[in-house]
């Protein structure tokens, strides 16, 4: 098998994985029970203070921002997955290394922020897996 075919197979496999992960991520608020984890009842939260603006944060705000961020990540994952599945159309273009480096950066960011989930063996394995996806994209970018 030629190196180009192996490279394309890797990008397509990454794209399929990323697309599926993005679709599953849309269900994370339900799967991880955001509503149960962030109840609307309880002690008041510290207000958000930005220079001259004070905003009394509610628990529903916290739940909302968690869902907004989750859906933004989901949208990004689906987008990256679709772009990678179309790699045969752009992988030989002038902008491919830049796009691949951006995708690598996204995966490195995702890998390093896995620590916010904890330090269990599974958390470390997920971080390592995401870092390897980043390394793959970076290696393809600099080829």
C-alpha positions in Angstrom: 0.0 0.0 0.0 1.4 3.4 -1.0 2.1 6.1 1.7 -0.5 8.3 0.0 -3.2 5.7 0.5 -2.2 5.1 4.1 -2.2 8.8 4.7 -5.7 9.2 3.1 -7.0 6.2 5.0 -5.8 7.8 8.3 -7.5 11.1 7.5 -10.7 9.3 6.5 -10.6 7.2 9.7 -10.1 10.3 11.7 -12.9 12.0 9.9 -15.3 9.2 10.5 -14.3 9.0 14.2 -14.6 12.7 14.6 -18.0 12.9 12.9 -19.4 10.1 15.1 -18.0 11.7 18.2 -19.5 15.0 17.3 -22.9 13.5 16.8 -22.7 11.6 20.1 -21.6 14.9 21.8 -24.9 16.5 21.0 -26.5 14.0 23.4 -23.9 14.7 26.2 -26.2 17.0 28.2 -28.7 14.1 28.5 -26.1 11.3 28.7 -24.2 13.1 31.5 -27.4 14.4 33.2 -26.5 18.1 33.1 -29.9 18.9 34.7 -29.3 16.6 37.6 -25.6 17.7 38.0 -26.5 21.4 37.9 -29.7 21.8 39.9 -31.8 25.0 39.6 -32.4 25.1 43.4 -29.7 25.9 45.9 -27.6 28.6 47.4 -27.1 31.8 45.3 -24.0 31.8 43.2 -21.3 34.5 43.3 -22.2 37.3 40.8 -20.2 37.8 37.7 -18.4 41.1 37.9 -16.8 42.6 34.8 -15.4 46.1 35.4 -18.6 48.2 36.0 -21.1 45.4 35.1 -22.4 43.0 37.8 -24.6 40.1 36.7 -26.3 37.9 39.3 -25.5 34.5 37.9 -28.2 31.8 38.4 -27.8 28.1 38.3 -29.8 28.0 35.1 -27.1 30.3 33.6 -24.5 27.7 34.5 -26.5 24.9 33.0 -27.1 26.9 29.9 -23.4 27.8 29.4 -22.5 24.2 29.8 -25.0 23.2 27.1 -23.9 26.0 24.8 -20.3 25.1 25.1 -21.1 21.4 24.6 -23.1 22.1 21.4 -20.3 24.4 20.1 -17.8 21.6 20.6 -20.3 19.2 18.9 -20.7 21.5 15.9 -16.9 21.8 15.6 -16.4 18.1 15.8 -19.0 17.4 13.2 -17.5 20.1 11.0 -14.0 18.7 11.3 -15.3 15.2 10.6 -17.0 16.3 7.4 -14.0 18.3 6.3 -11.8 15.3 6.8 -14.2 13.0 4.9 -13.8 15.3 2.0 -10.0 15.3 2.3 -9.5 13.9 -1.2 -10.7 17.3 -2.5 -8.3 19.5 -0.5 -5.4 17.4 0.8 -3.1 18.4 -2.1 -4.0 22.1 -2.0 -1.8 24.9 -0.7 -3.9 25.4 2.4 -3.9 21.8 3.5 -1.0 22.1 5.9 -2.7 25.1 7.6 -6.0 23.3 7.9 -4.3 20.2 9.2 -2.3 22.3 11.7 -5.5 24.0 12.9 -7.1 20.6 13.3 -4.0 19.3 15.2 -4.2 22.3 17.5 -7.9 21.6 18.2 -7.1 18.0 19.2 -4.1 19.2 21.3 -6.4 21.6 23.1 -9.0 18.9 23.6 -6.3 16.5 25.0 -4.9 19.0 27.4 -8.3 20.0 28.8 -9.2 16.3 29.5 -7.6 16.8 32.9 -10.7 18.8 33.9 -12.6 15.5 33.8 -10.2 14.0 36.3 -7.1 11.9 36.5 -8.6 8.4 36.3 -6.9 5.9 34.0 -9.7 6.4 31.4 -9.1 10.2 31.5 -5.4 9.7 30.8 -6.1 7.2 28.0 -8.7 9.6 26.4 -6.1 12.5 26.6 -3.4 10.3 25.1 -5.7 9.2 22.3 -6.7 12.8 21.4 -3.1 13.9 21.6 -2.2 11.1 19.1 -4.9 12.3 16.8 -3.2 15.8 17.1 0.2 14.3 16.4 -1.1 12.5 13.3 -2.6 15.8 11.9 0.5 17.8 12.7 2.8 15.1 11.1 0.6 15.2 7.9 0.7 19.0 7.9 4.5 19.1 7.9 5.0 16.4 5.3 
